[in-house]
Amino acid sequence: ARPFGKNAGIDLKGLRALLERLIEGREEPAPSVDAAQIQLFAVAREVVKQSDQFCLHLASDVENFTELEHGFLLAEDADGVSWVAEEKAARIVFPNPDVKVGLRAGLLVSPVQAVTFKP
C-alpha cells in the first residue's frame, strides 16, 4: 500500500466477471482447498510512531510482506524505543514512516498454524 494515487493500477474486470457468474449461478465453485497447504499469518506487533525522532530502517520502496531477517532492527524512536524482528519469519505490512505521531507505521506479522474447529 502506497500513498493515494501511488499504487499500481489493478484491473479487476476479471474478478468482477467471476463474481457476477458465481452470484448468477453460471460458474462452478472452486474445488475445496487443503488448509494444510495455506500459510496463515497473524499480527505479531504494531509499530507505532511515538515521536518525530521515529526512524524506520527500511528502503522507502520496500514491498509489503517483505520477510525480515531475524534480529533485524526495524525501527527506532525517542527514549531508546526500538522494534527488532524477533519473530521467526516475520514480515512487514503497510510500512509508512510518514504517519503522524501516535499512528501505526507498520505491522509485523508472523506465520501461525491453521486451527481446525469441529462442532
N, C-alpha and C positions, 0 to 999 in steps of 0.2 A: 504494500500500500504506500503510495506516494502522495504528496500534496495534491489537492484538487486540480485536475487538468493535466497532471504529470504522469498518470498511469497509462500504460499501453492500452489501446483500444482492443476490446474483445468482441468478436462477432458472436452474438448469442442467438442468431436466427435459427441455427440447427437445434439448439436446446429448446427454443420456443416451439418449433415444429414438433419435436418429440413429445413435449408436454401436452400439446394440443391433441396429438394422436392418442396418447395414453388416456387423457381425460375423456375423449370421444370413444374410447374402446377400440381404436383402429390399430393398436400396437400391442404386441405381446409383452408382458413384463419381462424384465431381465431375469436370467436364471439366478437362483439364490447364490449368495457369496459366502465362501468359507471364512468365517470371522477369524480363524486362526491365521489367515493369510493377510490380514489387515493390521498394520501397525497403528495403534492408537497413541495419542499424546494427551497429556494433561498440563495445565498451567502449574508450574512449579513455584514461580515467584513473579511479582511485578517489579519493574524497575521504575521508581518514581523520582522524578527530578525534584530535589529538595531545596536547591538554591541556584543562583546564576553561575556558580562555580562548577556546575554539573558538566562532566566530560564523558561522552560515550566513545569508547575505544574501538570503533568500527568505521570502515570506509562509508562515506555518505551514500554510496550506491549499493550497499550490501543488500543482498536478496533476502526476502522473507524466508524464514525456515532454514537459514544457514546454520549448519552444525558448528558448535563452538568446541574448541579443544578443552579438555578437562583442565581446570586450573587457570583458564584464560581470564584476565582482568577485563571485564566487560565495561564497567563504568566506575567513575569516582565522583564524589560530591564533597561538599564542605564538611568540616568536623571529622574527617577521616572515614566517612561512609564510603563503602565500596561494594560492588557486586562482582563476584567471581563465579565462573561456571563450575559449580561443584557437582551438579547432577550428571549422571552418565548420559552421554549422547544428547546433551542439552542443545536446544536450538533457540534462535532469537526470532520473535514475531513482532511486527509493527515497530521497528526501531525508529525513533524520532527524537533526537536530542533538542529539537527546536520548540518543544512544547513549553507551555508556561509552567512556572514553579508550582509544584503541587500536583501536576498531572503525570500520567503514565508515559514514560519514554520508551517503553518496550515490555515485552513479556518473555520470560524464559519458560519454555515447555520442554518436557522430557517424556520418553516412552513409558507407557504403562501396559500392563497385561489386560487383555479383554476379560470381562467378567460375564458369565452366563447366569441369568436368573431363571430359575424354574419355579412355576407356581406350585 
